[in-house]
Amino acid sequence: MFWNFVATVFAGLGAAGIAMGIRAVTAKKAPRWLVPVFGGAGMLAYMAYMEYTWFDLKQSQLPEDAVVVSEEQESVIWRPWSLVVPQTSRFTVVDTSSIVADEQNPKVFSFYLYRFEKSYTDSVEEQVYLLNCVEQQLVPVSENGEAMVQSLQKLADDDRLLGAVCT
């Protein structure tokens, strides 16, 4: 967070420096308001760039046995560029190295799901799940190892989580 702030300030200073160069080349005939406009535009451009490259950056930092199974995009009014092209702000990853088949039922698998979210500070939540590949039912597991059947979800046939775990 701190380094993003520093980089944003320097992007603004760099863009303002370009505007000052334009004023110098035109013998100060370019308007003075060009400097703060370039500075603000440089900061906004850097912020938009960071928001759109966040998902790719986080994905490149994942281990090879991690598979992205869902992405959530959002558009918000205070980021007007996201109204044109929504940005990925959350995604879910399954750790394929953690997939373990149940001893009594080999079509039921236990695994870890990680949910990444971009906010002021990036956050990661991890949760153990059970997946019944025949019934296509996903159930979270509590910290004491009990299935929370009240939170059961039925997955669609084309769900990427089903493909990543059951193959």
Secondary structure, DSSP 8 states (H G I E B T S, - for coil): -HHHHHHHHHHHHHHHHHHHHHHHHTTT-S-TTHHHHHHHHHHHHHHHHHHHHHHHHHHHTS-TTEEEEEEEEE--TTSHHHHHS-EEEEEEEEEGGG-EE-SS-TTEEEEEEEEEE-SSS-EEEEEEEEEETTTTEEEEB-TTS-B-GGG-EE--TT-HHHHHHH-
